[in-house]
């Protein structure tokens, strides 16, 4: 299978106290943290292309540009969607959107690069 424009991924989670800005250190309120929303969005991007990745490869995030538009309290479900908008060799670009039960809470763009898993880890651990 090949990665193509239009591939989509979606992930969701229930907002728990551990997912709040106060708990992850990105603020002091008990509302869904922007870093958690970013991770959920990246997860949706991973899901979008997972079926097309060859054995021994993975994707790594290299750029993320998001807006957190609306606060979500603990107890609501949040969902992120990603759609492939561009494929340039090993660089994949995604449009991202996030929602809670009341509506859209975030949007943005994301880039991931396809890499050989072992070579990537070997290079990273050469830093030790």
KESE-28703 format. One record per residue: residue in three letters; chain; x, y, z of N, C-alpha, C, CB in turn; residue number from 1. Coordinates in nm, 3 decimals. Atoms other than C-alpha are relative to their C-alpha. Glycine has a CB too. Example, Ala and Ser with C-alpha at 12.3 -4.5 7.8 and 13.67 -1.06 7.14 Angstrom:
<atoms>
{'Ala'; 'A'; {0.089; -0.119; 0.000}; {1.230; -0.450; 0.780}; {0.090; 0.120; 0.000}; {-0.099; 0.003; 0.125}; 1}
{'Ser'; 'A'; {-0.082; -0.119; -0.006}; {1.367; -0.106; 0.714}; {-0.077; 0.109; 0.073}; {0.041; 0.046; -0.142}; 2}
</atoms>
This chain:
<atoms>
{'Unk'; 'A'; {0.084; -0.118; 0.000}; {0.000; 0.000; 0.000}; {0.089; 0.125; 0.000}; {-0.095; -0.001; 0.122}; 1}
{'Unk'; 'A'; {-0.073; -0.126; 0.014}; {0.116; 0.352; -0.078}; {-0.069; 0.110; 0.080}; {0.013; 0.041; -0.149}; 2}
{'Unk'; 'A'; {0.060; -0.115; -0.069}; {0.063; 0.670; 0.128}; {-0.050; 0.097; -0.106}; {0.103; 0.069; 0.096}; 3}
{'Unk'; 'A'; {0.061; -0.087; 0.100}; {-0.176; 0.890; -0.068}; {-0.076; 0.114; 0.066}; {-0.093; -0.082; -0.090}; 4}
{'Unk'; 'A'; {0.080; -0.113; -0.045}; {-0.348; 1.225; -0.032}; {-0.141; -0.049; 0.027}; {0.000; 0.116; -0.105}; 5}
{'Unk'; 'A'; {0.137; 0.038; -0.036}; {-0.682; 1.183; 0.142}; {-0.008; -0.108; 0.107}; {-0.073; -0.045; -0.120}; 6}
{'Unk'; 'A'; {0.004; 0.101; -0.107}; {-0.582; 0.905; 0.384}; {-0.035; 0.071; 0.131}; {0.138; -0.076; 0.012}; 7}
{'Unk'; 'A'; {0.048; -0.062; -0.123}; {-0.748; 0.971; 0.721}; {0.022; -0.090; 0.120}; {-0.147; 0.035; -0.013}; 8}
{'Unk'; 'A'; {-0.010; 0.071; -0.127}; {-0.696; 0.874; 1.081}; {-0.076; 0.075; 0.106}; {0.147; -0.017; 0.041}; 9}
{'Unk'; 'A'; {0.077; -0.060; -0.109}; {-0.895; 0.936; 1.396}; {0.031; -0.075; 0.129}; {-0.152; -0.004; -0.031}; 10}
{'Unk'; 'A'; {-0.017; 0.057; -0.133}; {-0.831; 0.878; 1.767}; {-0.081; 0.082; 0.098}; {0.152; -0.004; 0.041}; 11}
{'Unk'; 'A'; {0.077; -0.072; -0.101}; {-1.026; 0.970; 2.076}; {0.040; -0.047; 0.138}; {-0.151; -0.018; -0.022}; 12}
{'Unk'; 'A'; {-0.029; 0.033; -0.139}; {-0.990; 0.973; 2.452}; {-0.094; 0.079; 0.090}; {0.149; 0.030; 0.036}; 13}
{'Unk'; 'A'; {0.076; -0.071; -0.101}; {-1.173; 1.078; 2.764}; {0.096; 0.089; 0.078}; {-0.075; -0.099; 0.096}; 14}
{'Unk'; 'A'; {-0.086; -0.093; -0.074}; {-1.026; 1.386; 2.933}; {-0.004; -0.035; 0.148}; {-0.043; 0.147; -0.024}; 15}
{'Unk'; 'A'; {-0.016; 0.031; -0.142}; {-0.898; 1.284; 3.276}; {0.077; 0.114; 0.067}; {0.073; -0.137; 0.019}; 16}
{'Unk'; 'A'; {-0.073; -0.103; -0.075}; {-0.749; 1.503; 3.548}; {0.148; 0.005; -0.042}; {-0.011; -0.027; 0.151}; 17}
{'Unk'; 'A'; {-0.140; 0.006; 0.040}; {-0.401; 1.384; 3.436}; {0.027; 0.069; -0.133}; {0.045; -0.144; -0.008}; 18}
{'Unk'; 'A'; {-0.013; -0.063; 0.131}; {-0.466; 1.542; 3.094}; {-0.016; 0.151; 0.005}; {-0.103; -0.058; -0.095}; 19}
{'Unk'; 'A'; {0.026; -0.143; -0.011}; {-0.515; 1.893; 3.228}; {0.128; 0.082; 0.005}; {-0.083; 0.028; 0.124}; 20}
{'Unk'; 'A'; {-0.114; -0.091; 0.000}; {-0.289; 2.193; 3.197}; {0.066; 0.006; 0.138}; {-0.044; 0.142; -0.043}; 21}
{'Unk'; 'A'; {-0.055; -0.006; -0.136}; {-0.248; 2.203; 3.575}; {0.087; -0.122; 0.031}; {-0.113; 0.011; 0.102}; 22}
{'Unk'; 'A'; {-0.073; 0.123; -0.032}; {-0.123; 1.844; 3.584}; {0.123; -0.021; -0.089}; {-0.092; -0.119; -0.013}; 23}
{'Unk'; 'A'; {-0.115; 0.022; 0.090}; {0.111; 1.847; 3.280}; {0.098; 0.116; 0.000}; {-0.048; -0.025; -0.141}; 24}
{'Unk'; 'A'; {-0.092; -0.111; -0.013}; {0.266; 2.182; 3.364}; {-0.008; 0.104; -0.110}; {0.137; -0.052; 0.005}; 25}
{'Unk'; 'A'; {0.012; -0.099; 0.106}; {0.136; 2.387; 3.073}; {-0.097; 0.112; 0.036}; {-0.045; -0.067; -0.129}; 26}
{'Unk'; 'A'; {0.092; -0.103; -0.050}; {-0.088; 2.610; 3.284}; {-0.043; -0.038; 0.140}; {-0.123; 0.016; -0.093}; 27}
{'Unk'; 'A'; {0.042; 0.031; -0.137}; {-0.273; 2.612; 3.613}; {-0.148; -0.031; 0.012}; {0.034; 0.114; 0.089}; 28}
{'Unk'; 'A'; {0.143; 0.030; -0.003}; {-0.631; 2.527; 3.516}; {-0.026; -0.148; -0.027}; {-0.076; 0.086; -0.102}; 29}
{'Unk'; 'A'; {0.039; 0.140; 0.021}; {-0.806; 2.191; 3.521}; {-0.085; -0.011; -0.127}; {-0.078; -0.054; 0.122}; 30}
{'Unk'; 'A'; {0.060; 0.018; 0.132}; {-0.890; 2.193; 3.149}; {0.100; -0.074; -0.088}; {-0.040; 0.139; -0.064}; 31}
{'Unk'; 'A'; {-0.082; 0.079; 0.091}; {-0.757; 1.978; 2.863}; {0.122; 0.080; -0.045}; {-0.081; -0.046; -0.121}; 32}
{'Unk'; 'A'; {-0.126; -0.067; 0.028}; {-0.392; 2.067; 2.808}; {0.032; 0.000; -0.149}; {0.113; -0.065; 0.077}; 33}
{'Unk'; 'A'; {-0.043; -0.009; 0.139}; {-0.263; 2.186; 2.474}; {0.100; -0.109; -0.037}; {0.061; 0.137; -0.026}; 34}
{'Unk'; 'A'; {-0.090; 0.109; 0.037}; {0.028; 1.936; 2.485}; {-0.071; -0.134; -0.019}; {0.108; -0.015; 0.105}; 35}
{'Unk'; 'A'; {0.077; 0.125; 0.016}; {-0.225; 1.654; 2.527}; {-0.078; 0.001; -0.131}; {-0.096; -0.020; 0.119}; 36}
{'Unk'; 'A'; {0.070; -0.011; 0.127}; {-0.428; 1.782; 2.233}; {0.098; -0.022; -0.115}; {-0.069; 0.138; -0.013}; 37}
{'Unk'; 'A'; {-0.102; 0.017; 0.104}; {-0.108; 1.798; 2.025}; {0.034; -0.148; -0.017}; {0.127; 0.080; 0.034}; 38}
{'Unk'; 'A'; {-0.031; 0.143; 0.007}; {-0.025; 1.437; 2.113}; {-0.114; -0.079; -0.063}; {0.031; -0.055; 0.140}; 39}
{'Unk'; 'A'; {0.114; 0.069; 0.059}; {-0.377; 1.325; 2.024}; {-0.003; 0.023; -0.151}; {-0.132; 0.049; 0.065}; 40}
{'Unk'; 'A'; {-0.002; -0.032; 0.143}; {-0.350; 1.503; 1.688}; {0.111; -0.079; -0.071}; {0.022; 0.152; -0.021}; 41}
{'Unk'; 'A'; {-0.108; 0.079; 0.059}; {-0.013; 1.337; 1.618}; {-0.040; -0.146; -0.008}; {0.129; 0.016; 0.081}; 42}
{'Unk'; 'A'; {0.048; 0.138; 0.002}; {-0.171; 1.005; 1.709}; {-0.094; -0.027; -0.116}; {-0.069; -0.033; 0.130}; 43}
{'Unk'; 'A'; {0.092; 0.014; 0.114}; {-0.443; 1.060; 1.449}; {0.079; -0.005; -0.130}; {-0.102; 0.116; -0.003}; 44}
{'Unk'; 'A'; {-0.085; 0.002; 0.119}; {-0.174; 1.133; 1.189}; {0.068; -0.136; -0.015}; {0.105; 0.112; 0.006}; 45}
{'Unk'; 'A'; {-0.061; 0.134; 0.004}; {0.004; 0.810; 1.280}; {-0.100; -0.105; -0.048}; {0.054; -0.040; 0.140}; 46}
{'Unk'; 'A'; {0.105; 0.094; 0.040}; {-0.322; 0.618; 1.244}; {-0.032; 0.010; -0.149}; {-0.127; 0.023; 0.082}; 47}
{'Unk'; 'A'; {0.036; -0.021; 0.141}; {-0.385; 0.771; 0.901}; {0.091; -0.077; -0.094}; {0.006; 0.149; -0.035}; 48}
{'Unk'; 'A'; {-0.095; 0.063; 0.093}; {-0.070; 0.623; 0.747}; {0.049; -0.137; 0.044}; {0.118; 0.090; -0.019}; 49}
{'Unk'; 'A'; {-0.049; 0.128; -0.052}; {-0.011; 0.316; 0.963}; {-0.019; -0.118; -0.096}; {-0.071; -0.031; 0.129}; 50}
{'Unk'; 'A'; {0.018; 0.116; 0.089}; {-0.162; 0.069; 0.712}; {0.096; -0.002; -0.118}; {-0.141; -0.002; -0.051}; 51}
{'Unk'; 'A'; {-0.085; -0.009; 0.118}; {0.077; 0.190; 0.442}; {0.149; -0.009; 0.032}; {-0.027; 0.129; -0.072}; 52}
{'Unk'; 'A'; {-0.142; 0.005; -0.036}; {0.405; 0.168; 0.636}; {0.057; -0.140; -0.022}; {0.020; 0.043; 0.145}; 53}
{'Unk'; 'A'; {-0.068; 0.127; 0.022}; {0.645; -0.104; 0.529}; {0.055; -0.051; 0.132}; {0.115; 0.015; -0.105}; 54}
{'Unk'; 'A'; {-0.056; 0.060; -0.120}; {0.776; -0.345; 0.790}; {0.138; 0.061; 0.027}; {0.011; -0.155; -0.014}; 55}
{'Unk'; 'A'; {-0.128; -0.058; -0.038}; {1.067; -0.195; 0.981}; {0.006; 0.151; -0.014}; {0.108; -0.061; -0.081}; 56}
{'Unk'; 'A'; {0.004; -0.147; 0.011}; {0.958; 0.164; 0.915}; {-0.104; 0.056; 0.095}; {-0.031; 0.044; -0.145}; 57}
{'Unk'; 'A'; {0.095; -0.074; -0.081}; {0.774; 0.420; 1.119}; {0.001; 0.144; -0.048}; {0.033; -0.011; 0.154}; 58}
{'Unk'; 'A'; {-0.004; -0.142; 0.032}; {0.700; 0.790; 1.102}; {0.034; 0.076; 0.126}; {-0.135; 0.049; -0.061}; 59}
{'Unk'; 'A'; {-0.035; -0.088; -0.111}; {0.840; 1.064; 1.322}; {-0.048; 0.141; -0.032}; {0.153; -0.002; 0.028}; 60}
{'Unk'; 'A'; {0.046; -0.137; 0.019}; {0.695; 1.408; 1.373}; {0.116; 0.096; -0.011}; {-0.090; 0.041; 0.114}; 61}
{'Unk'; 'A'; {-0.106; -0.099; 0.018}; {0.906; 1.698; 1.250}; {-0.050; 0.144; 0.008}; {0.067; -0.022; -0.133}; 62}
{'Unk'; 'A'; {0.056; -0.135; -0.009}; {0.669; 1.997; 1.254}; {-0.145; -0.009; 0.045}; {0.011; 0.076; -0.136}; 63}
{'Unk'; 'A'; {0.137; -0.004; -0.051}; {0.347; 2.087; 1.432}; {-0.039; 0.145; 0.019}; {-0.014; -0.081; 0.133}; 64}
{'Unk'; 'A'; {0.049; -0.137; -0.011}; {0.152; 2.411; 1.397}; {-0.148; -0.008; 0.031}; {0.028; 0.084; -0.131}; 65}
{'Unk'; 'A'; {0.139; 0.016; -0.039}; {-0.171; 2.412; 1.595}; {-0.053; 0.121; 0.074}; {-0.016; -0.123; 0.086}; 66}
{'Unk'; 'A'; {0.071; -0.099; -0.080}; {-0.427; 2.644; 1.749}; {-0.094; -0.076; 0.092}; {-0.078; 0.102; -0.091}; 67}
{'Unk'; 'A'; {0.094; 0.057; -0.096}; {-0.614; 2.546; 2.066}; {-0.110; 0.104; 0.016}; {0.070; -0.035; 0.140}; 68}
{'Unk'; 'A'; {0.106; -0.100; 0.017}; {-0.949; 2.719; 2.013}; {-0.100; 0.006; 0.114}; {-0.072; -0.027; -0.125}; 69}
{'Unk'; 'A'; {0.105; 0.004; -0.100}; {-1.170; 2.612; 2.302}; {0.040; -0.095; 0.113}; {-0.134; -0.043; -0.062}; 70}
{'Unk'; 'A'; {-0.035; 0.081; -0.117}; {-1.124; 2.475; 2.655}; {-0.098; -0.117; 0.016}; {0.000; 0.086; 0.127}; 71}
{'Unk'; 'A'; {0.080; 0.120; -0.024}; {-1.247; 2.124; 2.743}; {0.017; -0.042; 0.144}; {0.040; -0.115; -0.097}; 72}
{'Unk'; 'A'; {-0.012; 0.042; -0.139}; {-1.330; 2.023; 3.100}; {0.024; -0.151; 0.014}; {-0.125; 0.039; 0.076}; 73}
{'Unk'; 'A'; {-0.015; 0.141; -0.034}; {-1.245; 1.692; 3.264}; {-0.137; -0.068; -0.015}; {0.057; -0.019; 0.145}; 74}
{'Unk'; 'A'; {0.123; 0.079; 0.012}; {-1.501; 1.425; 3.178}; {-0.058; -0.005; -0.140}; {-0.101; 0.053; 0.091}; 75}
{'Unk'; 'A'; {0.049; 0.004; 0.137}; {-1.566; 1.506; 2.813}; {0.093; -0.084; -0.087}; {-0.013; 0.143; -0.058}; 76}
{'Unk'; 'A'; {-0.080; 0.072; 0.098}; {-1.449; 1.292; 2.523}; {0.056; 0.099; -0.101}; {-0.084; -0.110; -0.070}; 77}
{'Unk'; 'A'; {-0.061; -0.079; 0.106}; {-1.206; 1.450; 2.277}; {0.040; -0.094; -0.113}; {0.123; 0.080; 0.053}; 78}
{'Unk'; 'A'; {-0.030; 0.078; 0.120}; {-1.141; 1.331; 1.923}; {0.087; 0.084; -0.092}; {-0.130; -0.045; -0.072}; 79}
{'Unk'; 'A'; {-0.086; -0.068; 0.096}; {-0.867; 1.420; 1.675}; {-0.009; -0.071; -0.134}; {0.148; 0.005; 0.048}; 80}
{'Unk'; 'A'; {0.002; 0.051; 0.137}; {-0.876; 1.377; 1.298}; {0.122; 0.053; -0.074}; {-0.132; 0.041; -0.073}; 81}
{'Unk'; 'A'; {-0.112; -0.042; 0.085}; {-0.586; 1.388; 1.055}; {-0.027; -0.049; -0.141}; {0.136; -0.056; 0.053}; 82}
{'Unk'; 'A'; {0.014; 0.037; 0.141}; {-0.592; 1.386; 0.676}; {0.128; 0.036; -0.074}; {-0.123; 0.069; -0.065}; 83}
{'Unk'; 'A'; {-0.119; -0.026; 0.080}; {-0.294; 1.354; 0.443}; {-0.037; 0.101; -0.109}; {0.055; -0.133; -0.063}; 84}
{'Unk'; 'A'; {0.025; -0.104; 0.100}; {-0.278; 1.669; 0.229}; {0.112; 0.012; -0.102}; {-0.020; 0.133; 0.069}; 85}
{'Unk'; 'A'; {-0.113; -0.007; 0.093}; {0.065; 1.629; 0.067}; {0.095; -0.115; 0.029}; {0.075; 0.136; 0.012}; 86}
{'Unk'; 'A'; {-0.102; 0.104; -0.012}; {0.315; 1.352; 0.001}; {0.117; 0.044; -0.087}; {-0.054; -0.142; -0.044}; 87}
{'Unk'; 'A'; {-0.118; -0.045; 0.072}; {0.665; 1.467; -0.095}; {0.114; -0.094; 0.038}; {0.036; 0.150; 0.035}; 88}
{'Unk'; 'A'; {-0.099; 0.101; -0.034}; {0.889; 1.161; -0.095}; {-0.037; -0.062; 0.134}; {0.142; 0.060; 0.005}; 89}
{'Unk'; 'A'; {0.023; 0.057; -0.133}; {0.921; 1.054; 0.269}; {-0.067; 0.098; 0.096}; {0.131; -0.047; 0.059}; 90}
{'Unk'; 'A'; {0.061; -0.102; -0.084}; {0.767; 1.377; 0.403}; {-0.150; 0.005; -0.026}; {0.065; 0.140; -0.026}; 91}
{'Unk'; 'A'; {0.145; 0.004; 0.011}; {0.395; 1.359; 0.473}; {-0.058; 0.119; 0.077}; {-0.057; -0.136; 0.054}; 92}
{'Unk'; 'A'; {0.063; -0.115; -0.064}; {0.182; 1.667; 0.551}; {-0.146; -0.033; 0.027}; {0.013; 0.127; -0.089}; 93}
{'Unk'; 'A'; {0.136; 0.029; -0.045}; {-0.147; 1.649; 0.740}; {-0.075; 0.127; 0.037}; {0.002; -0.096; 0.119}; 94}
{'Unk'; 'A'; {0.090; -0.098; -0.059}; {-0.443; 1.875; 0.813}; {-0.057; -0.066; 0.126}; {-0.115; 0.045; -0.100}; 95}
{'Unk'; 'A'; {0.044; 0.053; -0.128}; {-0.549; 1.832; 1.176}; {-0.121; 0.078; 0.051}; {0.113; 0.006; 0.102}; 96}
{'Unk'; 'A'; {0.112; -0.063; -0.070}; {-0.872; 1.900; 1.364}; {-0.026; -0.079; 0.127}; {-0.129; 0.006; -0.091}; 97}
{'Unk'; 'A'; {0.035; 0.065; -0.125}; {-0.977; 1.826; 1.721}; {-0.136; 0.051; 0.048}; {0.109; 0.024; 0.109}; 98}
{'Unk'; 'A'; {0.136; -0.031; -0.043}; {-1.322; 1.820; 1.878}; {-0.024; -0.055; 0.139}; {-0.103; -0.058; -0.099}; 99}
{'Unk'; 'A'; {0.058; 0.063; -0.119}; {-1.491; 1.770; 2.211}; {-0.148; -0.016; -0.030}; {0.026; 0.086; 0.131}; 100}
{'Unk'; 'A'; {0.141; 0.028; 0.023}; {-1.857; 1.688; 2.258}; {-0.081; 0.124; -0.036}; {-0.059; -0.064; 0.123}; 101}
{'Unk'; 'A'; {0.069; -0.125; 0.031}; {-1.951; 2.056; 2.213}; {0.041; 0.061; -0.135}; {0.024; 0.099; 0.110}; 102}
{'Unk'; 'A'; {-0.042; -0.055; 0.128}; {-1.760; 2.122; 1.890}; {0.150; 0.001; -0.017}; {-0.053; 0.139; -0.015}; 103}
{'Unk'; 'A'; {-0.143; -0.005; 0.033}; {-1.421; 2.206; 1.740}; {0.078; 0.070; 0.111}; {0.022; 0.072; -0.134}; 104}
{'Unk'; 'A'; {-0.086; -0.060; -0.103}; {-1.144; 2.274; 1.993}; {0.140; 0.031; -0.051}; {0.009; -0.093; 0.119}; 105}
{'Unk'; 'A'; {-0.134; -0.026; 0.050}; {-0.833; 2.279; 1.773}; {0.012; -0.032; -0.147}; {0.101; -0.079; 0.077}; 106}
{'Unk'; 'A'; {-0.028; 0.027; 0.141}; {-0.689; 2.279; 1.424}; {0.146; 0.030; -0.026}; {-0.092; 0.084; -0.094}; 107}
{'Unk'; 'A'; {-0.137; -0.031; 0.035}; {-0.356; 2.290; 1.249}; {0.053; -0.087; -0.110}; {0.087; -0.011; 0.118}; 108}
{'Unk'; 'A'; {-0.069; 0.081; 0.100}; {-0.100; 2.121; 1.028}; {0.115; -0.073; 0.068}; {0.052; 0.088; -0.119}; 109}
{'Unk'; 'A'; {-0.103; 0.087; -0.060}; {0.162; 1.856; 1.090}; {0.079; -0.065; -0.112}; {-0.064; -0.108; 0.093}; 110}
{'Unk'; 'A'; {-0.086; 0.075; 0.093}; {0.457; 1.698; 0.907}; {0.061; -0.118; 0.073}; {0.110; 0.091; -0.060}; 111}
{'Unk'; 'A'; {-0.067; 0.120; -0.049}; {0.591; 1.348; 0.959}; {0.091; -0.050; -0.110}; {-0.102; -0.110; 0.044}; 112}
{'Unk'; 'A'; {-0.095; 0.056; 0.096}; {0.885; 1.175; 0.792}; {0.006; -0.151; 0.023}; {0.142; 0.065; 0.016}; 113}
{'Unk'; 'A'; {-0.012; 0.145; -0.006}; {0.904; 0.804; 0.713}; {0.147; -0.035; 0.019}; {-0.059; -0.067; -0.128}; 114}
{'Unk'; 'A'; {-0.138; 0.039; -0.029}; {1.218; 0.647; 0.863}; {0.009; -0.150; 0.024}; {0.053; 0.076; 0.123}; 115}
{'Unk'; 'A'; {-0.028; 0.137; -0.040}; {1.378; 0.309; 0.912}; {0.013; 0.002; 0.152}; {0.132; -0.055; -0.070}; 116}
{'Unk'; 'A'; {0.007; -0.005; -0.146}; {1.303; 0.236; 1.279}; {0.135; -0.025; 0.065}; {-0.099; -0.102; 0.051}; 117}
{'Unk'; 'A'; {-0.126; 0.035; -0.065}; {1.634; 0.072; 1.369}; {0.109; 0.103; -0.027}; {0.046; -0.137; -0.046}; 118}
{'Unk'; 'A'; {-0.101; -0.101; 0.031}; {1.854; 0.323; 1.186}; {-0.026; 0.128; 0.079}; {0.000; 0.031; -0.152}; 119}
{'Unk'; 'A'; {0.036; -0.120; -0.075}; {1.667; 0.607; 1.354}; {0.043; -0.014; 0.146}; {-0.152; 0.027; -0.010}; 120}
{'Unk'; 'A'; {-0.039; 0.023; -0.139}; {1.715; 0.456; 1.701}; {0.151; -0.005; 0.017}; {-0.062; -0.130; 0.050}; 121}
{'Unk'; 'A'; {-0.147; 0.008; -0.008}; {2.081; 0.377; 1.633}; {0.061; 0.140; 0.000}; {0.057; -0.083; -0.119}; 122}
{'Unk'; 'A'; {-0.052; -0.136; 0.009}; {2.147; 0.738; 1.536}; {-0.029; 0.079; 0.128}; {-0.060; 0.072; -0.120}; 123}
{'Unk'; 'A'; {0.038; -0.073; -0.122}; {1.959; 0.874; 1.837}; {0.088; -0.043; 0.118}; {-0.150; -0.025; 0.034}; 124}
{'Unk'; 'A'; {-0.076; 0.050; -0.115}; {2.146; 0.650; 2.083}; {0.151; 0.016; -0.014}; {-0.031; -0.145; 0.020}; 125}
{'Unk'; 'A'; {-0.141; -0.034; 0.014}; {2.484; 0.743; 1.938}; {0.034; 0.123; 0.081}; {0.037; 0.021; -0.146}; 126}
{'Unk'; 'A'; {-0.022; -0.120; -0.080}; {2.439; 1.062; 2.140}; {0.045; -0.032; 0.142}; {-0.127; 0.083; 0.004}; 127}
{'Unk'; 'A'; {-0.036; 0.035; -0.139}; {2.497; 0.873; 2.465}; {0.150; -0.012; 0.018}; {-0.067; -0.131; 0.040}; 128}
</atoms>
